[in-house]
Amino acid sequence: MQDKWPAGVGRIILPRTDSTLSEAARRFSDLSGPTWILAHDQTAARGRRGRAWANPPGNFASTHVTGLDRPAGEAALRSFVMALALHDALAAATGRADLLALKWPNDVLLAGGKVAGILLESVTLQGRVAGLSVGVGVNLFAAPDPESLEPGAVTPVSLRAETGISISDLDFLGLLARAYAVRDHDFITYGFAPIREAWLRLAARRGQAITARLPGEAVTGTFETVDENGYLVLTTARGPRRIAAADVVF
């Protein structure tokens, strides 16, 4: 698949590291362009809000890192770009796009369970934000124990258990890198609007009641849309509510 690797995109494959996000931060100043960093094993993987991310052997752990090409707020919308690319890569691997859905703000669902997560981090050099890292974890072979998760969290699933399909992390990286290159080209060329529309077509529980957990508050309402800033929009008993960041439970 070497000939199909996206032009101008670097690739670093590591047997082990603490975290591909940390590796991206350490290597950023030496990179010549956008780069994928994949590790077969992570010893200190992390998820949102500093939580640990379980990474059993055979699962996918990678980070796409690039220089900042637009204001930080706009660059952060690449979480939606990556979510779409993950959908495309998983659909290509399985032929089962019908089983896939996207959960705001950064998860991919397979048969209703969480198969993948995304984490964005800024890269800072000399006190300024210079780049963006998008970390990706996919349960290719095994899912973490549900009892280790917070109450209300979506049950984790693995690609192999749900579909019977086995794919190596290297082969999946090829699928994801190509899918991301296509989606990111659309983002760069046409802006967030088409990315937003594509994401909404795949959104889980749209038009249904969901709960967004914020620090010190839980907001329940009907999931209406995602706005032009990527904010979740809920219709609540007190009217519309726009939410920039939260944990969503069903």
Summary of the structure (lengths in Angstrom):
residues: 250
radius of gyration: 17.3
end to end distance: 39.0
largest distance: 54.7
contacts: 795
relative contact order: 0.15
helix: 32%
strand: 34%
